[in-house]
Amino acid sequence: MEVLFNHSEQKLVRLCKKGDAKAQYKLYKLYCKGMFNVAIRMTNNRGLAEDVLQDAFIKAFSEINKLKDEKAFGGWLKRIVINRCIDVSRKENMIYADMETLRNQHLEIAEEVESECDPELVHNLIKKLPDGAREILILRALEGFKHAEIGEKLGISESTAKTQFFRAKQLLAQMINENEREHRKIFEGEALKA
């Protein structure tokens, strides 16, 4: 998600630094939907995402004087949201398999996913991934973090982050392919009846 910035937002940030509640509300309205989307993708839980969003804005407004570049508010807020999601995930006892565990598991290579795939289906299937896999997939594929950054944020090694990302992609591809096969069976069954 790219955060766009304009001069009126810069003025709002300056006003927020002075404690202006109206400016805080306006910045909240500008960013709440996008930041909620980040939080819901990472937590896969509406209640947790709402809590994360609230905590992130409270932290951002209470520490806004630490923000040196007023044009960077959106990116700074997004980092706060992502870090808060990671904190919440840790509290929820999410488990990341270490490299040795994954080496010992049989990693079935998923078939290639057909080029045309419904984005809504992919979004819904991402929600069904195990928590750790979903979080790493989102951080890497949707948010653009490097594996080293993901490892640092999650307290895992870079190689574990890479392996988890690879496994998450495999699981997602497998789920997509299974969904496609199921739809073909239904379609073929209806075609035979006609």
C-alpha positions in Angstrom: 0.0 0.0 0.0 1.6 3.2 -1.1 0.8 6.2 1.2 0.2 9.4 -0.8 1.1 12.7 0.8 0.0 16.3 0.2 0.8 19.7 1.7 -2.5 19.8 3.7 -1.4 16.6 5.5 1.9 18.3 6.4 -0.1 21.1 8.0 -2.2 18.6 9.9 0.9 16.9 11.2 2.3 20.3 12.3 -1.0 21.0 14.1 -1.0 17.6 15.7 2.5 18.4 17.1 0.8 21.3 18.8 -1.9 19.1 20.3 -4.7 20.1 18.0 -7.5 17.5 18.4 -9.3 18.4 15.2 -6.1 17.9 13.2 -5.7 14.5 14.9 -9.2 13.5 13.9 -8.6 14.6 10.3 -5.4 12.6 10.1 -7.2 9.7 11.6 -10.0 9.9 9.0 -7.4 10.1 6.2 -5.5 7.0 7.3 -7.8 4.8 9.3 -9.2 2.7 6.4 -5.8 2.0 4.9 -4.2 1.2 8.2 -7.2 -1.0 9.2 -6.7 -3.0 6.0 -3.1 -3.6 6.9 -4.1 -4.7 10.4 -6.9 -7.0 9.3 -4.7 -8.7 6.7 -2.0 -9.3 9.4 -4.2 -10.4 12.3 -7.1 -12.0 10.3 -9.3 -10.9 13.2 -11.6 -7.9 13.1 -11.5 -7.3 16.9 -7.7 -7.5 17.1 -7.4 -5.3 14.0 -9.6 -2.6 15.6 -7.5 -2.8 18.8 -4.3 -2.6 16.8 -5.6 0.4 14.9 -6.6 2.2 18.1 -3.3 1.5 19.8 -1.3 2.6 16.7 -3.1 6.0 16.5 -2.7 6.6 20.2 1.0 5.8 20.0 1.4 7.9 16.8 -0.3 11.0 18.3 1.5 10.7 21.6 4.9 10.3 20.0 4.3 12.6 17.0 7.0 15.0 18.1 9.5 12.3 17.5 8.6 12.4 13.8 11.3 14.5 12.1 9.9 14.5 8.5 6.3 15.6 8.5 5.9 14.2 5.0 6.7 10.7 6.3 3.7 10.4 8.6 1.9 7.7 6.5 4.9 5.4 6.3 5.7 6.0 10.0 2.1 5.2 11.0 2.2 2.1 8.8 5.3 0.9 10.6 3.6 1.4 14.0 0.6 -0.6 12.8 2.7 -3.5 11.5 4.9 -3.5 14.7 1.7 -3.5 16.8 0.3 -6.4 14.8 3.5 -8.3 15.4 3.3 -7.6 19.1 -0.3 -8.8 19.2 0.6 -11.9 17.2 3.4 -12.8 19.7 0.9 -12.4 22.6 -1.5 -14.8 20.7 1.3 -17.4 20.9 1.9 -17.6 17.2 4.5 -20.3 16.5 7.1 -20.1 13.7 8.7 -23.3 12.7 12.5 -23.1 12.7 14.7 -24.0 9.8 15.5 -27.5 11.2 11.9 -28.4 11.7 11.0 -27.4 8.1 14.0 -29.3 6.7 12.6 -32.4 8.3 9.1 -32.0 6.9 8.2 -33.1 3.5 7.5 -29.9 1.5 5.3 -30.8 -1.3 5.8 -28.5 -4.2 2.5 -27.1 -5.3 1.4 -27.2 -8.9 1.6 -23.9 -10.7 -1.4 -21.7 -10.2 -3.3 -20.9 -13.4 -2.6 -17.3 -14.6 -6.2 -16.2 -14.2 -7.2 -16.2 -10.6 -9.9 -14.3 -8.8 -8.3 -11.7 -6.5 -11.2 -12.1 -4.0 -10.6 -15.8 -3.9 -6.9 -15.3 -3.2 -7.8 -12.8 -0.5 -10.2 -15.2 1.2 -7.7 -18.1 0.9 -4.9 -15.9 2.5 -7.2 -15.5 5.5 -7.3 -19.3 5.9 -3.5 -19.7 6.0 -2.0 -20.5 9.4 -1.3 -17.3 11.3 2.5 -17.4 10.9 2.4 -18.2 7.2 -0.2 -15.5 6.6 1.7 -12.9 8.5 5.0 -13.6 6.6 3.2 -13.8 3.3 1.6 -10.4 3.9 4.8 -8.7 5.1 6.8 -10.0 2.1 4.3 -10.1 -0.8 1.9 -7.3 0.0 3.9 -4.9 2.2 7.3 -5.4 0.4 9.5 -6.1 3.4 12.8 -7.9 2.8 13.3 -11.3 4.4 16.0 -9.9 6.7 13.5 -7.2 7.9 10.8 -9.8 8.5 13.2 -11.9 10.5 14.2 -9.0 12.6 10.7 -7.9 13.2 9.5 -11.4 14.1 12.6 -12.5 16.0 13.4 -15.3 13.6 16.4 -15.8 11.3 16.4 -14.5 7.8 16.6 -18.1 6.5 13.5 -19.1 8.6 11.6 -16.1 7.2 12.6 -17.2 3.6 11.5 -20.8 4.3 8.2 -19.7 5.9 7.5 -17.4 3.0 8.2 -20.2 0.5 6.0 -22.6 2.5 3.2 -19.9 2.7 3.3 -19.5 -1.1 3.2 -23.3 -1.5 0.2 -23.6 0.8 -1.6 -20.8 -0.9 -1.0 -22.2 -4.4 -2.2 -25.6 -3.2 -5.4 -24.1 -1.7 -6.0 -22.2 -5.0 -5.5 -25.3 -7.1 -7.8 -27.4 -4.8 -10.4 -24.7 -5.1 -10.1 -24.7 -8.9 -10.4 -28.5 -9.0 -13.5 -28.4 -6.8 -15.1 -25.8 -9.0 -14.3 -27.8 -12.1 -16.0 -30.9 -10.6 -19.1 -28.9 -9.8 -19.1 -27.4 -13.3 -18.6 -30.7 -15.0 -21.3 -32.3 -12.8 -23.8 -29.7 -13.9 -22.7 -30.0 -17.5 -23.5 -33.8 -17.4 -26.9 -33.1 -16.0 -27.8 -30.7 -18.8 
